[in-house]
Amino acid sequence: MILIAGPCVIENRDTMMRIAEKLAPLHENKRIEFYFKSSYDKANRTSIDSFRGPGLEEGLKMLQEIQKTFGYKLLTDVHETYQVAPVAEVVDVLQIPAFLCRQTDLLVASGKTKCTVNIKKGQFLASESMKHPVGKVLNTRGVSEINYQTSKENGVWLCERGNVFGYGSLIVDMKNLITMRNYAPVIFDATHSAQVPSTGETTGGNSAIVPSLARAAAAVGVDGFFFETHIDPSCALSDGPNMLKIEDLHKTIDDIFKIQDVLHFN
């Protein structure tokens, strides 16, 4: 099972190292293909005053230190084409943010690297529409056929994180997990699916529903999960309301394995 976990944004070295250390059991679990995730820059913030991170250069240095210290594979976001090449030298997976999943130049630039590309589904798109971003990345890798197996072999994933439903609400349609798996391996982003978008100056969320959403996705069947996690989400500088405490993350992973064992999902 692919598992992506870490704090939303790189806050400071001490916090990052403490979180990374507490995630070590997931990396050591033979059933898990673990990726540490954090963002050097949160370019998509509700308010211009919101914390964005240390920036590209300092952020990549901290990610490299975590990689060297713990041996973790790394995943982080790219927002503009100029970021792709330097980020690809450090991380294993380039993540395309949901709001940018139709940006052709960003997808093509990412596809030209050797990294896996994790494309988050836009909150505004139908699941069927995600075959087109997949096709853009595969095309740069010399592949014309769009299906689960070709995407798996050529390092393209899709990530579900809910759809906008009215104002200030996200809804997860579990049918999306089934549909998108026709095009690529599917990662379920349980914490961003619990967001409450743009409530005042910040984006809110309800972390209490995260374990239930994850268990539902496990029952449907996905290739992996994405969780943002923190030692103390109440103090997190980004996405705190929908992040899991690390202790709750470990329990949720145990629940996922129990469901998978019952269903024999592979």
Buried (B, 14 or more C-beta within 10 A) or exposed (E): BBBBBBBBBBBEBEBBBEBBEBBEEBBEBEEBBBBBBBBBBBBBBBEEEBBBBBEBEEBBBBBBBBBEEBEBBBBBBBBBBEBBEEBBEBBBBBBBBBBBBBBEEBBBBBBBBEBBBBBBBBBEBEBEBBBBBBBBBBBBBEBEEBBBEBBBEBBBBBBBBBBBEEEEEBEBBBEBBBBBBBBBBBBBBBBBBBBBBEEEEBBBBEBEBBBEBBBBBBBBBBBBBBBBBBBEBEEBBBBBBBBBBBEBBBEBBEBBBEBBEEEEBE
